[in-house]
């Protein structure tokens, strides 16, 4: 049909035509517009203008902290950036210890019921590790808690610490929580409830409790909302958080998403739909694209108004310049993506940001690697961002899913973290697994180019900040697009320069804390390893607190109370991800820390030397 219509009209029509315009009336209207112009252009322009440009007000919403867990050992935004900068592939074998029958699960035949023809994905192998005592939770209740709730508790604590906020000071505050998540069936299907767990499973497995758990744990009294729009959940959560901040419903907001697959249902379902890549890799916008690859993760952002961030002394990582959310409506199918709807949400986000398409440098795409979804998304990008751009300034297109898989409810926030880090480093990372751009996309229709290799992200003339769009499109039909902008130049402060090369004679302690002796030892070891690998002069060392992790207070810097470290491998209780048993028992030990493990610091040659 598309070829016959193209021949009859002389128009160049996309291969996704019947999915973009699923009824004869809608298709006829599109063809009329292409041939004689848009008779509703005035109404459309008025609707776009009515989208309030709240992203351009005098007090924009900014990101002041980020935390995450993603496949490949990415336990922080810095780890995730290293993985991306190195072009690493984080996909790996199915995890053990979750009660999955791995021998029976795999079958190369896509028609075989109850099986997956892919046997790799992006996994958090330590999703069963948790220290309930740290959060005042009994081991029995912890066992009944969805691992998604546990991971959010951990990453929320780290989110506050990375912003230099003592979590205890937030008790009773108007901070809000906006989390994208969906039920993963944790604890369902048990033939027998483990002893002592009954009574905890309702709250432990309820999706609605995921956001409420954080508010309860930290005493936050602003809005607490769990968002489930499938793959677009975390960006919708970010959109709602920004709105709540602008409307004064909260003065600080956590926004993000989480996915931990307690069962292999997603692999089995997509195997029946032939929607999985056999090797588990997302080949976004590539000719070799053959389906998506599932992953899991958690990502959180801490948002506040710029004026509040400056008053509190919080480092601004990026600006949330604009955002928009819409729905496919009555499209070609309930789960089929729709190109015109994606174009509309992009244009709405640009209007909200007060920007033209040419003022955005790059887009972190939904880019799942499916043979239908990618061409539809690419055509929408070409029709929006690809138009009216200088020839030497194409829109650069990439997808973090090529590295870590499709992390579902945590996918959109992964894209935000990636682009914030990319803006800060001035580099656009490579998108993996692209043999050549897909021939199902008419790339000549606009100025859009794939990031088949990493490239420098230079500054624009006139001090214009770097900007990027991030897309997420849910299987539910809910679409979200967010535009982030490079952080504004910080207000100047008086710097205290060291006096020449004069020797430093004052011994300044590193303050390290933990809630147990072994936690303290592990924190000290992490600090020792991090400082041993540092090449910076002493004046740069305080920044290690942010990079080295939790429970470390830099010398000579009043960064607030030293937070008590949680992320300790040996001090964490292992909680079975299948909800049935504790996989490993952890023996708690007390007493003084042996002197051989105490770190002693001395300043030498304007550097810190730590000794055991």
C-alpha positions in Angstrom: 0.0 0.0 0.0 2.8 2.4 0.9 4.5 1.9 -2.4 1.3 2.3 -4.4 0.4 5.5 -2.6 3.9 6.9 -3.1 3.7 6.1 -6.8 0.2 7.7 -7.1 1.0 10.9 -5.1 4.7 11.3 -5.9 5.4 11.7 -2.2 8.3 10.1 -0.3 6.5 8.0 2.3 8.1 6.2 5.3 8.1 2.4 5.6 6.2 2.9 8.9 3.3 4.7 7.2 0.5 2.3 8.2 1.6 2.2 11.8 1.8 6.0 12.0 -1.6 6.5 10.3 -3.6 3.4 11.1 -7.0 4.2 9.6 -8.1 5.2 6.2 -9.4 8.6 7.4 -6.2 9.4 9.4 -4.1 8.4 6.4 -6.1 10.4 4.0 -5.8 13.5 6.2 -2.0 13.0 6.4 -1.8 12.7 2.6 -3.9 15.8 2.1 -1.7 17.8 4.5 1.4 16.6 2.6 -0.1 17.6 -0.8 -2.0 20.8 -0.1 -0.8 22.0 3.4 -2.2 21.8 6.9 -5.5 23.5 7.2 -5.4 23.1 11.0 -1.9 24.7 11.3 -3.2 27.7 13.2 -5.0 25.5 15.8 -1.9 23.3 16.1 0.3 26.3 16.6 -2.0 27.8 19.2 -2.1 24.4 21.1 1.7 24.3 21.1 1.9 27.9 22.3 -0.5 27.1 25.2 2.1 24.7 26.5 3.5 26.8 29.3 7.2 27.5 29.0 7.8 26.9 32.7 11.2 25.4 31.9 12.4 28.9 31.0 11.3 30.7 34.0 13.6 32.7 36.3 13.9 29.8 38.8 14.4 26.6 36.7 14.4 23.0 38.1 17.8 21.6 38.5 19.5 18.3 39.2 21.7 18.4 42.3 22.5 14.7 42.8 22.3 11.4 41.0 22.6 7.8 42.2 22.2 4.5 40.4 22.8 0.8 40.1 23.1 -0.6 36.5 24.5 -3.8 34.9 28.2 -4.1 34.5 29.0 -3.1 38.1 27.8 0.5 37.6 27.1 1.3 41.2 27.3 5.1 40.8 27.0 7.7 38.0 30.8 7.8 37.7 30.9 4.0 37.2 28.2 4.2 34.6 30.1 6.9 32.8 33.3 4.8 32.8 31.4 1.9 31.3 30.0 4.1 28.6 33.3 5.9 27.9 35.0 2.6 27.5 32.3 1.3 25.2 31.7 -1.7 27.5 29.0 -4.3 26.9 27.4 -5.2 30.2 25.2 -8.0 29.0 25.7 -11.4 30.7 24.2 -14.7 31.6 21.0 -15.2 33.5 21.5 -14.9 37.3 21.4 -17.8 39.7 19.9 -17.7 43.1 16.5 -16.3 42.0 14.7 -19.7 41.8 14.7 -19.6 37.9 15.0 -23.1 36.3 17.8 -22.1 34.0 18.1 -25.5 32.4 14.5 -25.5 31.3 14.2 -21.8 30.6 16.3 -21.6 27.5 15.1 -23.0 24.2 16.4 -21.8 20.8 12.9 -22.4 19.3 10.9 -19.2 19.6 7.6 -21.2 19.5 8.4 -23.3 22.5 6.0 -22.3 25.3 7.4 -21.3 28.7 10.9 -20.7 27.4 13.2 -17.9 26.2 15.3 -18.1 23.1 17.7 -15.5 24.6 19.8 -16.4 27.6 21.6 -13.2 28.4 20.5 -9.8 29.7 21.7 -6.9 31.9 21.4 -8.0 35.5 22.1 -6.7 39.0 23.7 -9.8 40.5 23.7 -8.3 44.0 20.1 -7.4 44.0 19.6 -9.9 46.9 22.1 -8.1 49.1 20.6 -5.8 51.7 21.4 -4.6 55.3 18.0 -4.3 56.9 19.3 -3.2 60.3 20.8 -0.1 58.8 17.3 1.1 57.8 15.6 -0.2 61.0 13.9 -3.1 59.2 13.6 -6.5 60.7 15.1 -9.4 58.7 11.7 -11.0 58.3 10.2 -7.8 56.8 13.2 -7.4 54.6 12.7 -10.9 53.2 9.1 -10.0 52.3 10.2 -6.7 50.6 10.4 -6.5 46.8 14.1 -6.1 45.9 13.0 -2.9 44.1 12.1 -1.4 47.5 15.4 -2.4 49.0 17.5 -0.9 46.1 15.5 2.3 46.3 16.3 2.7 50.0 20.0 2.2 49.3 20.2 4.5 46.3 18.1 7.2 48.0 20.6 7.3 50.9 23.4 7.6 48.5 21.5 10.3 46.6 21.3 12.5 49.7 24.9 11.9 50.6 26.2 12.8 47.1 24.3 16.1 47.5 26.0 16.7 50.9 22.7 16.3 52.7 22.4 14.4 56.0 19.3 12.3 55.5 18.3 12.8 59.1 17.8 16.5 58.5 15.0 15.8 56.0 12.7 14.3 58.6 9.4 16.2 58.5 10.4 18.1 55.3 8.2 18.7 52.3 10.4 16.6 50.1 8.5 14.5 47.4 9.1 11.1 46.0 8.2 10.2 42.4 9.3 6.7 41.3 8.6 4.8 38.1 8.1 1.1 38.8 5.9 -1.9 38.0 5.1 -5.1 39.8 7.6 -7.9 39.0 5.7 -10.6 40.8 8.0 -10.8 43.8 6.7 -13.4 46.3 3.8 -14.4 44.1 3.2 -18.0 43.2 4.7 -19.3 46.5 3.1 -22.6 47.5 4.0 -22.0 51.1 4.7 -18.7 52.8 8.0 -18.7 54.7 7.7 -18.8 58.5 7.5 -15.3 60.0 7.0 -13.5 56.7 3.2 -13.7 56.5 1.7 -10.3 57.2 4.6 -8.5 55.6 4.0 -9.6 52.0 1.2 -7.2 51.2 3.2 -4.0 51.8 6.4 -5.7 50.7 5.1 -6.5 47.2 2.7 -3.6 46.6 3.7 -1.3 43.9 2.0 1.6 45.6 4.3 1.2 48.6 7.5 1.6 46.6 7.4 5.4 46.8 5.7 5.4 50.2 8.5 3.2 51.6 11.0 6.0 50.9 8.8 8.7 52.4 8.4 6.6 55.5 12.1 5.7 55.9 13.3 9.3 55.6 10.3 11.1 57.1 9.4 12.9 53.9 6.0 14.6 53.9 5.7 15.9 50.3 3.8 14.0 47.6 4.8 10.3 47.2 3.7 8.8 43.8 4.5 5.5 42.1 4.2 5.8 38.4 3.6 2.8 36.1 3.5 3.6 32.4 5.9 0.8 31.6 9.1 1.8 29.8 8.4 5.5 30.1 7.7 5.4 33.9 10.9 7.1 35.1 10.6 10.1 32.7 7.0 10.5 33.5 8.0 10.5 37.2 10.6 13.2 36.5 8.0 15.3 34.6 5.6 15.1 37.6 8.3 15.9 40.1 9.3 19.0 38.1 5.7 20.1 38.0 5.3 19.6 41.8 8.4 21.7 42.5 7.1 24.5 40.2 3.7 24.4 41.9 5.2 24.5 45.4 3.9 21.1 46.4 7.4 20.2 47.5 10.7 21.9 47.9 12.9 18.9 47.1 12.1 15.9 45.0 13.4 12.4 44.3 12.6 11.2 40.8 13.6 8.1 39.0 12.7 4.5 38.4 13.6 0.9 39.3 13.3 -2.6 37.8 14.5 -5.9 39.2 13.1 -9.0 37.5 12.1 -11.4 40.2 11.0 -13.9 37.6 11.8 -14.5 33.9 8.3 -13.6 32.6 9.5 -10.7 30.5 11.9 -13.0 28.6 9.2 -15.6 28.1 6.5 -13.1 26.9 8.8 -11.4 24.4 10.0 -14.7 23.1 6.5 -15.6 22.1 6.2 -12.2 20.3 9.6 -12.7 18.6 10.6 -9.4 20.1 13.9 -10.4 21.8 17.4 -10.2 20.3 18.7 -13.8 20.3 22.1 -12.6 21.8 20.4 -10.3 24.3 21.8 -7.1 22.8 19.9 -4.0 21.8 21.2 -2.9 18.3 19.6 0.5 18.3 18.8 1.9 14.8 21.1 -0.7 13.2 20.5 -2.8 10.1 21.3 -5.8 12.3 18.6 -5.0 14.8 16.7 -8.1 15.8 14.9 -7.2 19.0 15.4 -5.9 22.5 17.6 -7.2 25.3 16.1 -6.9 28.8 18.0 -5.4 31.7 17.4 -4.1 35.2 18.6 -1.2 37.3 17.7 1.7 39.5 18.4 5.4 38.9 17.5 8.4 41.0 17.7 12.2 40.6 17.5 14.8 43.3 15.7 17.9 42.0 15.1 21.4 43.5 14.6 24.9 42.3 17.8 26.7 41.3 17.4 29.4 43.9 17.1 26.7 46.6 20.1 24.9 45.3 22.3 28.0 45.5 21.0 28.9 48.9 21.8 25.5 50.2 25.2 25.3 48.5 24.2 22.3 46.4 26.2 21.6 43.3 24.1 22.0 40.2 24.7 19.1 37.8 22.2 20.1 35.1 19.0 21.9 34.4 15.7 20.3 33.5 14.9 22.7 30.7 11.6 21.2 29.6 9.4 18.1 29.5 6.2 16.7 28.1 4.0 13.6 28.3 1.3 12.4 26.0 -0.5 9.2 24.7 -0.7 7.4 21.4 -4.5 7.1 21.7 -6.3 4.9 19.2 -3.2 3.9 17.2 -2.4 0.9 15.1 -2.4 -1.4 18.2 -2.4 -1.1 21.9 1.3 -1.8 22.2 2.5 -0.5 18.8 4.5 2.8 18.9 3.0 5.7 17.0 5.2 8.2 15.1 2.9 11.2 15.0 2.4 11.0 18.8 6.2 10.9 19.3 6.5 14.0 17.1 3.9 15.7 19.2 5.5 15.0 22.5 8.9 16.2 21.2 7.4 19.4 20.0 5.5 19.9 23.3 8.7 19.4 25.3 10.5 22.0 23.0 7.7 24.4 23.5 7.8 23.8 27.3 11.6 24.5 27.2 11.2 27.6 24.9 13.6 26.1 22.4 13.7 25.3 18.7 14.8 21.9 17.6 18.1 23.2 16.2 19.1 24.4 19.7 19.3 20.8 21.0 22.6 19.0 20.2 21.8 15.3 20.8 19.0 12.9 21.7 19.3 9.9 23.9 16.7 7.7 22.2 14.3 5.1 23.4 16.2 3.0 20.9 15.3 -0.6 22.0 16.6 -2.3 18.9 13.2 -3.7 17.7 12.6 -3.9 14.0 9.4 -1.9 14.2 9.9 0.6 17.1 13.3 1.9 16.0 12.2 3.0 12.4 9.1 4.7 13.8 11.2 6.6 16.4 13.9 7.5 13.9 11.3 8.9 11.5 9.8 11.0 14.3 13.2 12.4 15.2 14.0 13.2 11.5 10.6 15.0 11.2 11.3 17.1 14.3 14.9 17.5 15.4 16.2 16.7 11.9 14.6 19.8 10.3 15.9 23.4 10.0 19.4 22.6 11.3 22.7 23.9 9.9 24.3 21.3 7.7 27.3 21.0 9.9 25.2 20.6 13.1 23.2 17.4 12.8 21.4 15.9 15.7 23.5 13.2 17.3 21.6 10.1 18.2 22.5 7.3 20.7 21.1 4.7 23.1 22.4 3.6 26.4 20.5 0.4 25.9 23.2 -0.8 23.6 25.5 -1.0 26.7 23.2 -2.1 29.6 20.0 -3.4 27.9 16.5 -2.1 28.2 16.1 -1.5 31.9 12.4 -0.9 31.6 11.1 1.4 34.3 14.7 2.5 35.0 15.5 3.1 31.3 14.6 6.8 31.0 16.5 7.9 34.0 19.5 6.0 32.8 19.4 8.2 29.7 19.2 11.3 31.8 22.2 10.3 33.9 24.2 9.4 30.7 23.5 12.8 29.1 24.2 14.8 32.3 27.6 13.0 32.6 28.2 13.5 28.8 27.6 17.2 29.1 29.9 17.5 32.1 32.7 15.5 30.3 32.1 17.1 26.9 31.9 13.7 25.1 29.1 11.9 23.4 29.6 8.1 23.9 29.4 5.5 21.2 26.3 3.5 20.6 27.3 -0.2 20.3 26.4 -3.0 17.9 25.6 -0.7 14.9 26.9 -2.5 11.8 25.3 0.2 9.6 22.3 2.5 10.0 19.0 0.8 9.3 17.8 0.8 5.7 14.2 0.9 7.0 14.8 4.5 7.9 15.1 7.3 5.3 18.1 9.1 6.9 18.1 11.6 4.1 14.8 13.1 5.4 16.6 15.2 8.0 19.9 16.0 9.7 20.2 13.1 12.2 23.3 11.0 12.6 24.0 7.9 14.7 26.8 7.9 17.2 28.7 5.0 15.8 31.8 6.3 17.5 32.4 8.6 20.5 32.8 12.2 19.6 33.7 15.4 21.3 30.8 17.5 22.5 32.1 21.0 21.9 30.8 24.3 23.3 28.5 26.3 21.0 29.4 29.8 20.0 28.4 32.6 22.4 28.5 30.5 25.5 25.3 28.6 24.6 25.0 25.6 26.9 25.0 22.0 25.7 21.5 20.5 25.5 20.1 17.0 25.0 16.7 15.4 24.6 15.8 12.1 26.3 12.9 9.9 25.1 11.0 7.0 26.6 8.0 5.4 25.1 5.9 3.0 27.1 4.3 -0.2 25.9 1.2 1.3 27.5 1.2 4.1 24.8 2.4 6.8 27.2 5.3 8.8 25.7 7.7 11.2 27.5 10.4 13.5 26.4 12.7 15.5 28.6 15.2 18.2 27.6 18.2 18.7 29.9 20.7 21.5 29.7 24.3 22.0 30.9 24.5 23.5 34.4 24.8 27.3 34.6 28.1 28.8 35.5 28.5 28.7 39.3 28.6 32.0 41.1 32.3 32.8 41.8 33.7 32.2 45.3 37.0 33.3 46.8 39.5 30.5 46.5 42.2 29.9 49.0 45.4 29.0 47.1 48.2 27.0 48.8 51.3 29.0 49.7 53.8 27.9 47.1 55.4 24.5 47.8 55.7 25.1 51.6 55.4 21.8 53.5 52.2 21.2 55.3 52.7 20.4 58.9 49.2 20.1 60.2 47.7 16.6 60.4 44.1 16.7 59.3 42.0 13.5 59.8 39.7 11.9 57.3 36.5 11.2 59.1 35.1 7.7 58.2 32.1 6.2 59.9 30.0 3.0 59.8 27.3 1.3 61.8 29.5 -1.7 62.7 33.2 -2.4 63.1 33.4 -4.3 59.8 31.5 -1.6 58.0 34.0 0.9 59.3 36.9 -1.3 58.1 35.4 -1.7 54.7 34.8 2.1 54.3 38.4 2.8 55.3 39.6 0.2 52.8 37.6 1.9 50.1 39.0 5.3 51.0 42.6 3.9 51.0 42.1 2.3 47.6 40.6 5.5 46.1 43.2 7.9 47.5 46.0 5.5 46.5 44.9 5.9 42.9 44.4 9.6 43.0 46.8 11.9 41.1 45.3 15.2 42.2 46.9 17.7 44.6 45.7 18.1 48.1 43.3 20.9 47.2 41.4 18.5 44.9 41.2 15.7 47.4 38.0 16.8 49.2 36.1 16.0 46.0 36.9 12.3 46.7 34.1 12.2 49.2 31.7 12.4 46.3 33.7 9.9 44.2 34.9 7.5 46.8 31.5 6.8 48.3 29.5 6.9 51.4 30.6 7.5 54.9 33.6 9.6 54.1 34.2 13.2 55.1 37.0 15.0 53.4 39.7 16.7 55.5 39.4 20.4 56.0 36.0 20.6 54.4 32.7 21.2 56.2 30.5 19.0 54.0 28.0 18.4 56.7 27.8 15.4 59.1 29.7 12.4 58.1 27.1 10.0 56.8 27.2 6.4 58.0 28.2 4.1 55.2 25.7 1.5 54.0 27.3 0.1 50.9 29.4 -2.5 52.6 29.7 -6.0 51.0 30.8 -7.9 54.1 28.3 -6.1 56.4 25.2 -6.7 54.4 22.6 -9.3 55.0 21.9 -11.6 52.1 18.2 -11.7 51.3 17.1 -14.3 48.8 15.7 -12.6 45.7 13.2 -15.5 45.3 11.6 -14.4 48.6 12.0 -17.9 50.1 15.3 -17.9 52.0 18.3 -16.0 53.0 21.1 -17.1 50.8 23.9 -16.5 53.1 24.2 -15.8 56.8 26.2 -12.8 57.9 28.0 -13.0 61.2 28.0 -9.6 63.0 31.2 -8.8 64.8 32.0 -6.0 67.3 35.0 -4.7 69.2 37.8 -2.4 68.4 39.2 -2.1 64.9 42.7 -3.7 64.8 45.4 -1.1 64.7 46.8 -2.6 61.5 43.6 -1.5 59.7 43.6 2.1 60.9 44.5 4.6 58.2 47.0 7.3 59.2 47.4 10.3 56.9 50.2 12.7 56.3 50.5 15.5 53.8 53.5 15.2 51.5 54.3 17.2 48.4 50.8 18.7 48.6 49.3 15.2 48.3 47.6 12.9 50.8 49.4 9.7 51.7 47.5 7.1 53.5 49.2 4.2 55.3 48.0 1.0 56.9 
